[in-house]
Amino acid sequence: MLINEAGVVRAIKRAYKGGGYTVNSQGGVMSIYTQSWYIQARREVMPRKVLATIVEHAGMIPGDKEPTNIMKDLNPQLVIPETAAEEMNAWRIGERGDDVDLVPVIMQGFQIFQAESLACWGIPLSYLGMVERDAAEHDSAIVVDNCRLLWDDGTEAIAVEAVRKAKSGWAKAWERAVWEALEGVDLHKEEE
């Protein structure tokens, strides 16, 4: 199992108070996403507390083929199905890059993942909690479009925004220098 129930509930509650989240069900598969993360699973394996949180926020579970945006202090709003499909595809479809593995380094609030090529990607610690610990530590994620990590076991999927500050034009010079130094070391190796 990829989805960590408690982590997803926390992420949904944060999203509800912020920019909201969208729930979309089609053919027994449920997707929940924001601008920063995406999860997908068959409805019968979606954690119960996740479903209960959606009911708590919206008063219902949105129906099949009725994508719904849920935000605090607003009534649930239907999303145009084509728009929802486009937003969901943006998370799953894209140029596949390196496989990356979790390494025992946290930098500036980001958990670091490193590829065999030594390229380092970071995801916010709060998003890491959405992934079951065993999956995060032992299953590789795939870099998609150089801006997100995707875990997909065929029945569940989680995608989260990722940064690579060593190549970012937005990072400060000292941040790029530190991240470039991280990319100069194989962080997979244990100390000898």
C-alpha positions in Angstrom: 0.0 0.0 0.0 1.3 3.5 -0.9 -1.2 5.8 0.7 -0.6 6.7 4.4 -4.1 7.4 5.8 -3.0 9.9 8.5 -0.7 11.8 6.2 -3.3 12.2 3.5 -5.9 13.3 6.0 -3.5 16.0 7.3 -2.8 17.1 3.7 -6.5 17.3 2.9 -7.2 19.3 6.0 -4.4 21.8 5.1 -5.7 22.0 1.5 -9.3 22.6 2.8 -8.1 25.6 4.8 -6.0 26.9 1.9 -6.7 26.7 -1.8 -9.1 23.7 -1.6 -8.9 20.3 -3.2 -10.7 18.5 -5.9 -12.3 15.0 -5.7 -13.0 13.1 -8.9 -14.4 9.6 -9.2 -14.6 7.6 -12.5 -15.3 4.0 -12.9 -14.5 3.1 -9.3 -11.2 5.0 -9.2 -11.1 8.1 -6.9 -8.6 10.9 -7.4 -7.9 13.7 -4.9 -5.6 16.5 -5.9 -4.5 20.1 -5.3 -1.9 22.2 -7.1 0.8 20.6 -5.0 -0.1 16.9 -4.8 -2.2 14.1 -6.3 -3.4 10.7 -5.0 -5.4 8.1 -6.8 -6.8 4.7 -5.7 -9.7 2.4 -6.3 -12.6 3.6 -4.1 -12.7 0.3 -2.1 -9.1 0.7 -1.0 -9.2 4.5 -0.4 -8.6 4.8 3.4 -11.9 5.2 5.3 -10.7 8.3 7.3 -9.9 10.0 4.0 -13.4 9.4 2.8 -14.8 10.5 6.2 -12.8 13.8 6.0 -14.3 14.5 2.5 -17.8 13.9 4.0 -16.9 16.2 6.9 -15.9 19.0 4.5 -18.4 18.6 1.7 -21.3 16.8 3.4 -21.1 14.0 0.8 -18.8 12.0 -1.4 -19.0 13.5 -4.9 -20.7 11.2 -7.4 -19.2 9.3 -10.3 -18.1 11.7 -13.1 -18.9 14.7 -10.9 -15.5 16.3 -10.1 -16.0 18.6 -7.2 -13.8 21.3 -5.7 -14.0 21.5 -1.9 -12.8 24.6 0.0 -13.5 26.0 3.5 -16.4 28.5 3.8 -17.6 27.7 0.3 -20.2 25.2 -0.9 -18.7 22.4 -2.9 -18.4 23.4 -6.6 -18.6 21.2 -9.6 -15.6 21.3 -11.9 -16.0 21.0 -15.7 -15.2 17.3 -16.4 -12.8 18.2 -19.2 -10.9 20.6 -16.9 -10.6 18.0 -14.2 -9.4 15.4 -16.7 -6.7 17.9 -17.9 -5.6 18.7 -14.4 -5.4 15.0 -13.4 -3.4 14.1 -16.6 -1.0 16.9 -15.8 0.0 15.0 -12.7 0.4 11.5 -14.2 1.5 12.2 -17.8 4.8 13.7 -18.8 8.4 13.0 -19.6 9.6 10.2 -17.3 13.1 10.8 -15.9 15.3 9.1 -13.4 14.2 6.7 -10.6 15.0 8.3 -7.3 15.4 6.8 -3.8 15.0 8.4 -0.4 18.3 9.2 1.2 18.9 10.1 4.9 19.2 13.8 4.3 16.8 16.7 5.0 17.7 20.1 3.6 15.7 23.3 4.2 12.5 21.4 5.1 12.8 19.1 2.0 13.4 15.3 2.2 16.0 14.5 -0.3 15.7 11.8 -3.0 18.7 11.0 -5.2 19.0 9.3 -8.6 21.9 7.0 -9.6 23.2 10.0 -11.6 23.5 11.8 -8.2 20.8 14.4 -9.2 18.9 15.4 -6.0 15.3 16.2 -5.7 13.5 17.5 -2.6 9.9 17.2 -1.5 8.4 19.1 1.5 8.3 16.9 4.6 4.6 17.4 5.0 4.0 15.7 1.6 6.3 12.8 2.4 3.8 11.8 5.2 1.3 11.0 2.5 3.4 8.0 1.4 3.6 4.9 3.6 7.0 4.8 5.3 7.9 1.4 3.8 7.1 2.5 0.3 9.0 5.8 0.7 12.1 4.1 2.0 12.2 1.0 -0.2 10.3 1.9 -3.5 11.8 4.2 -6.1 9.8 7.2 -7.2 9.9 8.4 -10.8 10.8 12.0 -11.7 8.1 13.3 -14.1 8.7 16.5 -16.1 11.6 17.5 -13.8 9.1 18.9 -11.3 7.3 16.1 -9.5 7.9 12.6 -8.0 5.5 9.8 -8.7 5.0 6.6 -6.8 2.7 4.2 -8.7 2.1 0.5 -7.8 -0.6 -0.1 -10.4 -3.5 0.2 -7.9 -2.5 3.4 -6.0 -0.6 6.5 -7.1 0.8 9.5 -5.3 2.5 12.4 -7.1 4.0 15.5 -5.3 5.7 18.6 -6.4 9.5 18.3 -6.2 12.4 20.8 -6.5 15.9 20.5 -7.8 17.5 23.6 -6.4 20.9 22.8 -8.0 19.3 23.6 -11.4 16.7 26.2 -10.3 16.8 29.7 -11.5 14.7 30.7 -8.5 17.1 29.4 -5.9 19.5 31.8 -4.2 23.2 31.4 -5.1 24.1 29.8 -1.7 21.2 27.4 -2.0 22.3 26.3 -5.5 25.9 25.9 -4.2 24.8 23.7 -1.3 22.5 21.6 -3.5 25.2 21.2 -6.1 27.5 19.9 -3.3 24.8 17.4 -2.4 24.8 16.2 -6.0 28.5 15.7 -5.9 28.2 12.9 -3.3 26.5 9.5 -3.4 24.1 9.9 -0.5 23.1 6.3 -0.8 26.4 5.0 0.6 26.7 4.5 4.3 29.8 5.9 6.1 32.8 3.6 6.0 
